[in-house]
């Protein structure tokens, strides 16, 4: 059973999400929060598998709540609580920040029900909810911003040259099959390199590889 926590300041939204999730045999809503502070409290107490986190909430917003939850060692490890950020707009100023503090992906609030259910299952399985097409849109949205000084990840030196190359391709929005075709390797080999890079960098998932690549200067803004 995948246990889900809802964090949204609109009661009607929470009611709709709960009804949708609880209609599925493998999903269960374990709690609701109307603000970020309550979301953090419930995450620590209930230890959900996935949190659907609204960005704009009173007091502690979804970004800060995500930061606090990800930073909590009791909510990490192999059974880490995963966070999907909910946003009104597909690309807004909060998306990259949400990913940078550890969200596993994002959804717009008018996402079709079937897609939202799939997203919860994907993230609960440990994968990032950041398809290649979405990655490209995020990158394009932020590429035009003023130049930033790279801040190399402290574990960057642990990556092999091939792993650095592959992390850069992940940041460009390429899927494993596309990386394999670009480098003339098998998809399984590409997948292995991605997994090793995630492990060496201490990343939660593929979404954070994108953030690390840009922050470290592996890919130019």
N, C-alpha and C positions, 0 to 999 in steps of 0.2 A: 504493500500500500504506500502510495506517495502522499506524504503529509504536507499540506500547503498552508502558509500563513498569508492573510490578505492585509495590506496596509494602504488605505486610501481614505481621505477625509470625507468622501461622499458616501453616505450610507446606502444610497440607491445603487451605486456601483458595486459596493461590497455584497449587497443582497444578490445582484445579478451574477457576480462571479461565484459566490457560494453555491447558488442553485445550479450553475453550469458544472462546477467541479464535483459537487456531491452527487450528480446524476451519473457519474462514471464509476464503474466497479473498482478501479485501481487508484482513484483519487479521493482525498478526504481533506476538507477544510478543518484545521485544528484551532484556528484563532483569527481574530480580526483586530486591527488597530486603526485609529482615526488620525494618528500622528506618528512621527518618526520615533519619538522617545518611547512610546508604547510599543512600537514595532520591535525596538531593540530589547525591551524588557521581555516581551513574549518570545522572541527568538531565543533568548538565553534560557527561558523556562521551558518552552515547548520543544525546542530543537527541531524545527520543521525541515523537511528536505528542500523545499523551495519557498521563496517569498516573492509574491507579486507586489512590487513596491512602487507606489505613486511617487513622482518626483516632487510635485508641489503640494506640501502639507504644512499646516501651521506649526510654529515652534521649530522643532528639529525636522528639517526637510528630508526627502528620500535619499539625497546624496550623502548627507552627514550620517543618516541612519545606516546606509550601506557601508560607509567607511568604518563605523563603530562595530558593526556585525562582522565584517571581514577581518578586522583587527583582533577580534576576540579569539584567543587560541582554543577555547572550549568549543567553538563552532567551526573549527577547521579540520584538517586531516582528510583521510579518504572519504569520510562521511560528511564532508563540509556542507553547510547550508548554502544553497545557491540562490542568487537573487536575479530576478528579471525586473528591470525597470519599466514602468508604464509611463508613457508620455503622450501628450495630446497631439504633438506634431512629430512627424517621422524623423526629422533631423532638427534638433534645436540645440541651444547652447549647453544643455545639460548632458547630452548623450555621451560625448567623449569623456567628460568628467566622471560620469557614472561608471564607464568602463575602466577608467584609470584607477578608481578606488576599489575595484573588484567585482562589479556586476558581471554576470555571465552573458548578458545580452539585454535587448530591450524590445518592447512591443508598443505599437501605437494603440490607443484605447479602442479604436473602432476595428481592431483585428477581428476577423471572422472567428466564431466560436471554435470551429474545428482546428484552426491554426493555433489558437491559444492553448487548447488541450495538448496539441502536438508539442508546442513549445515547452510546456511544463514537463512533459515526459522526456524530451530531449535534454533539458538542463538537469533534471533529476538523475539522468544517466551519466552525467559528468561531462557532457559536451557543451560547447558554447553556442548560444543562440545568436550567431553572427554569420550569416551566409555570405559567400563571396560578393554577391551584388550589394548587400547591405554594407559590407566592409568598404567597398569602393565608394559608396555614397558618403559614408562617414569621413573617409579620407579626403574626398573632394571638398566636403564642407569645411574642413579645417585646414586644408592645404594652403588656402589663400590668406590665412592669418599671418600677422607679423612674425618674422623669423625668431626662432627660439634657440637658446643655447642648449646643445645636447647634454643630457645628464646620463652618462653611461651607467648601465646597471652594474652593481658591484660584482655580480657573478658572470658578467659578459665574457671574461677571459676563459671561462670554463668551456665555452662553446667551440667546437671545431669550425674550421672555415666553411665546411659544407653545411653545418648547422646554422651558422650565421646567414649563409646564403638562403637557406630555406626559411628562416624566420623573416627575412626581408621579403620573400615572396608571399608568405602568409600575410604580412602587413600590406602588400599590394592587393590583397583580396583574392588570391588564388586558392582554389580548393586542392586537396591532395592529388587528385587526378591531373589537374592542370600543372601542378608543380612537377609531377612525374614526367609529363610530356615535355615541359620546358627543359628539364635537366637530363632527360633520356634515362630515367631510372624507373623502377616499378612503383606502382601506387603504394604497395606494402612498405617499400623502402622509404618513400616520402613520409608515410604515416609514422614509421619508426623514428625518423629524424625529428619530426614534430613532437612526438611524445618525449624524446630525450631532451629536447630544448625546453619543453615545459617543466620537466623534472629538474634540470640543471638550474634554471632561472627561478625555480620556486613559484612558477605561475600557477594560478588556479585553473586556467583553461586557455584555449586558443585566443579568446578575446584579449586576455592580458598580454599575449605575445605581440599582438598588434600595437598595444600601448608601449611596451618595452622597446619595440623596434624603432618607433618614432622618437621616444624620449632619449634613446641611446645613440641616435644618429645613424642607425643602420639603413634607414630610409629617410630621405630628405623631406622636410615639410614642404 
